[in-house]
């Protein structure tokens, strides 16, 4: 049996802008997804995806000859998986060519959380097939690739997009004030593919990328919560103006005493909030009970 594992991710800085070559600060999560493959002598690739409770949320069968779909419980996901398998075979012509078997994937986080269901899958499949995960991502889900970098990372990193080979730099982001950092799930999943396509139509100036690069460095190097808060506020304001979107704190949490920053595509998934031991209670009272402390979620 072949087994592979990849970490989930969160993007702390340079959302949207990372797509245009800005340097982003990203962190791998303690939660991830595994993939195992048990070979048999048949010509069918069976697929079973399990959620964090062990319940099957997707299953399918494909012919190993051309990955044509035989049966599934979700046609949309099966079509996307079919395109991924075909893209893998473009890079590795021998991938599952001789005999079939069963793939089982296991998520450690809620599929709605946006922590990297797709990126951990791409990373695991790439490890298994021995192909370039960044090329595979570009041919399937698109995106910047920071999530692929996080999938195999052991600590926070700086990520700069490149053609086929991005620049990934290890980062010593381990703030003394991390007990004041909370990750809050907003109860809605954002379709990152749509957000990516929309943003790529925008024209971004070089000075805007330089500004985001500076904020990423300042965020990673902040020595106090006060400095960190200042960077978060400036980053939110800057991206808000750039995207013509109202920052989440102004829109939903005006009475919150700390700072709040959107993570990834604005309007969904997680936010980063700075506060104290009362912070989880504040968000729970607002209808957002899924709150993680930094050390609970980040590797």
Phi, psi and omega in degrees: 000135174263132179229142182219154181217141176221148181275150170287183188209160167219139178260114184275329181220166174066025173305146188068302187298334178300332179293335182260010176103008177288154180274121186249147172262122182227155182229135173283148181261158176290337180265143182207210180216140177251159176220130176234148179228124177249113183284147171225188185264005183275187180243019181243136172261110178269142183229131178221118180254125182251141176275187187290347177267355182093003179279139178284122180252348176205138173214154181197164173227136180233150171283135180284350180294309182222011181063023175294145185283132177262310176199158181197165174258358179208102186296321182298313179293321180298321178295320180293317178296321176303317180293326177293314181298319178295319179296324177296316182292338174296324179276325182228098187295343182266001184298120182042050184268329189266313182217153182273207181155195182237131173259133172235124175252143181229118177273143176258353180235163178299131184299336181280347189286343180071030181270000175123041176302316181285314184294322178291328176294311179301317180296315180295316179297322180294320177297316181296313186274350181068040180243168180284115184294331181288322175294317180298317178299315183296329182273354183235283185272344187068211181092174186280329182099357179300326181293328176292321178297319180294328185304325182247011183274155178250358182198172178304158184210159168261136182232129175234124184296143176216171179280111181068323180233100179283170175263117180242119182242128175297144185227137181271044179284103179211068191299143178295339183259021186296341176293346179264003182257129182230144176249123187243127178274131186270013176065018176211133181271133179264133176283101186291333179298316179295317181297320179297311182299319180296314183292324184296344177281343183282147175264122182248133180279153179301322181295332177290321177294317178300318180298314179296321177302317179297317181294323177298315179295318180294322179296313181293330185261003182301129182265348180219159178297325179300314178294319179299315178301318180299317180294317179302314182297316181294319179297313179301314181297316183295311181293322178302315178293319181297320184264355184057044178235139178286129177304147187299326180294315178298323186281318189236336188228049184301329184273004180283133187282334180270194177259155179227136178229134174291146178241126183075204181298129184294144175103004180198181178057230189256154168238157174255126179238140176254131183192221181218196184296344179273351184301313179303321180295320180301310183289325177298319178295334179274358179099017180234080187282345181274098183230127178247138167286160184306309184289342177289326190249327189264135183296000000 
